[in-house]
């Protein structure tokens, strides 16, 4: 964190303890100025926000895949089923470029965008110096990769997602219309 005054809250049961914490820059370290710390913080926060954006993107992909899975059996039309399967495969292909999907152990066995963002975030946060030119350039590359993923998802959604959602709604309305109404006398 940057130098400043922070509020620390600790909740235990129904009790809450609050205190102020003053963080100061260590001026004795001549190799890590306050300006260096600000640049380090800015780079770390940029990577942090990229993680949030990546999570949102992957969550959208997962939601579309769940919708397909949950409704595949209710769709009767063969061409619609084929489209939904194709859409799901393309979503999975995109998802596998964003995060590790092959696990042979409890660890990520492959590096994808999420792992690269995490790796750079940890490197920048764990050093007491300003981010290097290489790290700054890497952030830019990772950000471009994230934007490409977001763009690819939007293109897929426009091409398949809207049609899939419409097909599912049509199938649900057909089922609802075919059910007899309960009449009580």
SULMONOR-V980770 format. One record per backbone hydrogen bond with DSSP energy under -0.5 kcal/mol. NH is the residue of the N-H (numbers start at 1). CO is the residue of the C=O. If there is no record, write none. Layout:
[[NH | CO] [NH | CO]]
This chain:
[[4 | 23] [6 | 4] [6 | 21] [8 | 6] [8 | 19] [10 | 17] [12 | 10] [12 | 15] [15 | 12] [17 | 10] [19 | 8] [21 | 6] [23 | 4] [23 | 21] [27 | 25] [29 | 26] [30 | 28] [32 | 29] [37 | 33] [38 | 34] [39 | 35] [40 | 36] [41 | 37] [42 | 38] [43 | 39] [44 | 40] [45 | 41] [46 | 42] [47 | 43] [48 | 44] [49 | 45] [50 | 46] [51 | 47] [52 | 48] [53 | 49] [54 | 50] [55 | 51] [56 | 52] [57 | 53] [58 | 54] [59 | 55] [60 | 56] [61 | 57] [62 | 58] [63 | 59] [64 | 60] [65 | 61] [66 | 62] [67 | 63] [68 | 64] [69 | 65] [70 | 66] [71 | 67] [72 | 68] [74 | 71] [75 | 71] [75 | 72] [76 | 74] [81 | 77] [82 | 78] [83 | 79] [84 | 80] [85 | 81] [86 | 82] [87 | 83] [88 | 84] [89 | 85] [90 | 86] [91 | 87] [92 | 88] [93 | 89] [94 | 90] [95 | 91] [96 | 92] [97 | 94] [98 | 94] [98 | 95] [99 | 95] [103 | 101] [104 | 102] [105 | 107] [109 | 102] [112 | 110] [113 | 97] [114 | 98] [116 | 112] [117 | 113] [118 | 114] [119 | 115] [120 | 116] [121 | 117] [122 | 118] [123 | 119] [124 | 120] [125 | 121] [126 | 122] [127 | 124] [129 | 127] [136 | 132] [137 | 133] [138 | 134] [139 | 135] [140 | 136] [141 | 137] [142 | 138] [143 | 139] [144 | 140] [145 | 141] [146 | 142] [147 | 143] [148 | 144] [149 | 145] [150 | 146] [151 | 147] [152 | 148] [153 | 149] [154 | 150] [155 | 151] [156 | 152] [157 | 153] [158 | 154] [159 | 155] [160 | 156] [161 | 156] [162 | 157] [164 | 160] [165 | 161] [166 | 162] [167 | 163] [168 | 164] [169 | 165] [170 | 166] [171 | 167] [172 | 168] [173 | 169] [174 | 170] [175 | 171] [176 | 172] [177 | 173] [178 | 174] [179 | 175] [184 | 182]]
